[in-house]
Amino acid sequence: METDERLEELERFRGYVDRFVVYLATVRNLSDNTVRAYEIDLDAYCAWVERQGVRPLQVTHRQLRSYLAELSRARYSTKTINRHLSAIRALYRWLVHEGLTDQDVAAALSSPKLAQTLPKTMTDEEANRLLETCDSSTSEGLRDRAFLELLYASGARISELSRLDLADVDLASAQVRLFGKGSKERIVPLYDASLSWLRTYLAHARAQLAAKAKGEKTDALFVSTRGNRMSANALRTCFERHVTQAGLDASLTPHAMRHTYATELLAGGADLRSVQELLGHASLATTQIYTHLSADRLRDAARQAHPRGE
């Protein structure tokens, strides 16, 4: 009898998980990749619940800790374990809100501590080397230069640039409209060099690339050699190709440009709240990590410039 009740509860719980995933996609409007990550992590949790004979709507603090311990024994990284726990927390919080359970023991579960690592940034010299690898005599080269300049000028996530349409760039007002996580909109000002390359790309390259589309033409800002919108993966591959051509550290990612953008703003005197808004961070705590980077840069500059610095 108890086994039947547990199996019934498990089946009901899996249905709740499916509803929660739909909620993430439709109500919270999270990206496809984020929703998929939640789905994968919660599916792993459901499999563990079934394997261990746990009642998921009556799960205990000790049982959840046992699940995290299993992930640790499987040699998952601390970051990955925290991601799994974050998905479980969000699920149980939603279950309580929907009145599907009155227990939320996941909320009291502490996260494994992550090692303090500072994000990787680029020097201005490295950024210039990267930009100079673009062949401005070709349509692809002009597109790549406009893309890299915009990445450096806006601190945008690669997924945000992939979603950009022509209407999102206002050259007259020197600004771009970005849609971040949860489709939150923000306006970011652009400097002259970025605007100049965008104008050149739009005037001499984009139409040629877009004309190669076999179907309906796209409104995307950045288009591929087949005339289609460039996905985040395509833009990431483009970035990595130019990193290789510039002879830079192969571990550099497009996010390094974002980190560099934030660090340069703070080092130049921008206040933390403004940087938070420009980056589209939901929490100021996320932005505060860049204060350590800018402080290190100022310290290095002082050592190099001061006669007693050595």
C-alpha positions in Angstrom: 0.0 0.0 0.0 2.8 2.4 0.9 4.6 1.5 -2.3 1.5 2.3 -4.3 1.2 5.7 -2.6 4.9 6.5 -3.2 4.6 5.6 -6.9 1.5 7.7 -7.2 3.3 10.6 -5.5 6.3 10.2 -7.8 4.1 10.3 -10.9 2.3 13.4 -9.6 5.7 15.0 -8.8 7.0 14.4 -12.3 3.9 16.1 -13.6 4.6 19.1 -11.3 8.2 19.2 -12.7 6.8 19.4 -16.2 4.5 22.2 -15.2 7.4 24.0 -13.5 9.5 23.8 -16.7 6.6 25.3 -18.7 6.3 28.1 -16.1 10.0 28.9 -16.5 9.7 29.2 -20.3 6.3 31.0 -20.5 6.0 33.1 -17.3 9.6 33.8 -16.3 10.5 33.8 -20.0 13.9 32.3 -19.4 16.1 31.4 -22.4 15.9 28.0 -24.1 19.3 27.0 -22.8 18.4 27.9 -19.2 15.1 26.1 -19.3 16.9 23.0 -20.8 19.5 23.1 -18.0 16.7 23.2 -15.3 15.0 20.3 -17.1 18.1 18.2 -17.2 19.0 18.8 -13.5 15.4 18.2 -12.3 15.2 15.0 -14.3 18.4 13.8 -12.6 16.8 14.6 -9.2 13.6 12.7 -10.2 15.7 9.7 -11.2 17.5 9.8 -7.8 14.1 10.1 -5.9 12.8 7.1 -7.7 16.0 5.1 -7.2 16.2 5.8 -3.5 12.5 5.4 -2.8 12.1 9.0 -1.5 8.7 10.7 -1.2 9.5 13.9 -3.2 6.7 16.0 -1.7 7.8 14.9 1.8 11.5 15.0 1.3 13.7 15.7 4.4 16.7 17.9 4.9 18.8 14.8 5.4 17.7 13.2 2.2 18.5 16.3 0.1 21.9 16.5 1.7 22.3 12.8 0.7 21.5 13.7 -2.9 24.2 16.4 -2.9 26.6 14.0 -1.4 26.0 11.6 -4.2 26.7 14.3 -6.7 29.9 15.0 -4.9 31.0 11.4 -4.9 30.3 11.3 -8.6 33.0 14.1 -8.9 30.7 16.8 -10.0 32.2 20.3 -9.6 31.1 22.5 -6.9 29.6 24.9 -9.5 27.6 22.1 -11.0 26.3 20.9 -7.6 25.2 24.4 -6.8 23.4 24.6 -10.1 21.5 21.3 -9.3 20.6 22.7 -5.8 19.5 26.0 -7.3 17.1 24.1 -9.6 15.7 22.1 -6.7 15.3 25.2 -4.6 13.4 27.0 -7.3 11.1 24.0 -7.9 10.1 23.6 -4.2 9.6 27.3 -3.9 7.2 27.2 -6.8 5.5 24.1 -5.4 4.8 25.9 -2.1 3.6 29.0 -4.0 1.2 26.9 -6.0 -0.1 25.1 -2.9 1.1 21.8 -4.1 3.2 21.1 -1.0 3.7 22.9 2.3 7.3 21.7 2.8 10.3 23.7 1.5 13.3 22.1 3.2 15.4 23.0 0.2 15.3 26.6 1.2 17.3 25.9 4.3 19.9 23.8 2.6 23.3 25.6 2.4 25.2 25.7 -0.9 28.7 24.2 -1.2 31.2 27.1 -1.1 32.8 28.0 -4.4 36.4 28.9 -4.7 36.9 32.6 -5.1 38.0 33.1 -8.7 38.1 36.4 -10.5 36.8 36.6 -14.1 39.4 36.7 -16.9 39.8 40.0 -18.6 41.7 41.4 -21.6 44.1 44.3 -21.8 43.4 47.0 -24.3 46.4 45.9 -26.3 45.0 42.3 -26.5 41.6 43.7 -27.5 43.2 45.8 -30.3 45.1 42.7 -31.6 41.8 40.8 -31.7 40.1 43.6 -33.6 42.9 44.0 -36.1 42.5 40.3 -37.3 39.4 41.3 -39.2 39.8 41.7 -42.9 37.8 44.8 -43.7 38.1 44.2 -47.4 35.5 41.4 -47.3 31.9 41.4 -46.2 32.6 38.7 -43.5 35.5 40.7 -42.2 33.4 43.9 -41.9 30.7 41.9 -40.1 33.2 40.4 -37.7 34.8 43.8 -37.0 31.4 45.3 -36.3 30.5 42.4 -34.0 33.7 42.5 -32.0 33.6 46.3 -31.7 30.0 46.1 -30.5 30.9 43.3 -28.0 33.7 45.5 -26.6 31.6 48.7 -26.6 28.5 47.3 -24.9 29.6 44.6 -22.5 26.8 42.5 -24.0 26.4 38.7 -23.5 26.9 36.8 -26.7 23.3 35.6 -26.7 22.1 39.2 -26.5 24.1 40.2 -29.6 22.7 37.1 -31.4 19.1 38.3 -30.7 19.7 41.9 -32.0 17.6 43.1 -34.9 18.4 46.1 -37.1 15.8 48.2 -35.2 17.6 47.6 -31.9 20.6 49.7 -32.9 20.0 53.5 -32.9 23.0 55.0 -34.7 21.6 58.5 -34.4 21.3 58.3 -30.7 24.5 56.2 -30.3 22.9 53.4 -28.4 21.8 49.8 -28.6 18.8 48.1 -27.0 19.7 44.8 -25.4 17.4 42.1 -24.1 19.0 40.2 -21.2 18.0 37.3 -19.0 14.2 37.1 -18.7 13.9 39.4 -21.7 14.8 42.4 -19.5 15.4 45.4 -21.7 18.2 47.9 -21.2 19.7 50.7 -23.2 23.5 50.9 -23.5 25.4 53.9 -25.1 28.0 53.2 -27.7 31.3 55.0 -28.4 32.3 56.5 -31.8 34.6 53.7 -33.0 31.9 51.1 -32.6 29.3 53.2 -34.3 31.7 53.8 -37.2 32.2 50.1 -37.8 28.5 49.4 -37.5 27.7 52.0 -40.1 30.4 50.6 -42.5 29.1 47.1 -42.0 25.4 48.1 -42.6 26.4 50.2 -45.6 28.7 47.8 -47.4 28.4 44.2 -46.1 25.1 43.3 -44.4 22.9 43.5 -47.6 25.4 41.3 -49.5 25.3 38.7 -46.8 21.5 38.9 -46.3 20.9 38.5 -50.1 22.2 34.9 -49.8 19.2 33.8 -47.8 17.2 31.1 -49.6 14.0 31.9 -47.7 12.5 35.0 -46.2 15.1 37.6 -45.3 15.9 38.1 -41.7 15.9 41.4 -39.6 18.9 40.2 -37.6 21.8 42.6 -37.2 24.4 39.9 -37.7 23.9 37.5 -40.5 25.9 34.5 -41.7 27.4 33.8 -45.1 24.1 32.0 -45.9 22.1 35.1 -45.0 20.6 33.8 -41.8 20.7 35.1 -38.2 23.9 34.2 -36.5 23.3 32.1 -33.5 25.1 32.6 -30.2 27.2 29.5 -31.0 28.1 30.9 -34.5 29.2 34.3 -32.9 31.2 32.4 -30.3 33.0 30.4 -33.0 33.7 33.6 -34.8 35.2 35.1 -31.6 37.3 32.0 -31.0 38.6 32.1 -34.6 39.9 35.6 -34.2 41.4 34.8 -30.8 43.5 32.1 -32.6 44.4 34.5 -35.4 45.5 37.1 -32.9 47.7 34.6 -31.0 45.9 35.2 -27.8 45.2 32.9 -24.9 42.9 30.1 -26.3 40.9 30.1 -23.1 39.5 33.6 -23.8 35.8 33.7 -24.4 33.4 36.4 -25.5 32.6 36.9 -21.8 36.1 38.1 -21.3 35.1 41.2 -23.3 32.1 41.7 -20.9 34.4 41.4 -17.9 36.9 43.8 -19.5 34.1 46.3 -20.2 32.9 46.3 -16.6 36.4 46.6 -15.2 37.3 49.5 -17.5 34.1 51.4 -16.5 34.9 51.0 -12.8 38.5 51.9 -13.2 37.4 55.0 -15.1 35.3 56.2 -12.2 31.8 54.8 -13.0 29.7 54.0 -9.9 28.7 50.5 -9.2 25.0 51.0 -9.7 25.5 52.4 -13.2 27.7 49.4 -14.1 25.1 47.1 -12.7 22.4 48.7 -15.0 24.7 48.6 -18.0 25.5 44.9 -17.5 21.9 44.0 -16.8 22.7 42.3 -13.5 19.8 41.6 -11.3 21.9 41.8 -8.1 24.5 44.3 -7.2 26.5 41.5 -5.5 27.2 40.1 -9.0 28.6 43.4 -10.1 30.8 43.8 -7.0 33.3 41.2 -8.1 34.6 43.8 -10.6 35.6 46.1 -7.9 38.4 43.7 -7.0 39.6 43.6 -10.5 39.6 47.4 -10.9 41.4 47.7 -7.5 44.1 45.3 -8.7 44.5 47.3 -11.9 44.9 50.6 -10.0 47.4 49.0 -7.6 49.5 47.7 -10.6 49.3 51.1 -12.2 50.5 52.8 -9.0 53.4 50.4 -8.7 54.5 51.0 -12.3 54.1 54.8 -12.1 55.4 55.6 -8.7 59.2 56.1 -8.5 59.3 53.9 -5.3 56.8 51.4 -6.7 59.5 48.7 -7.3 
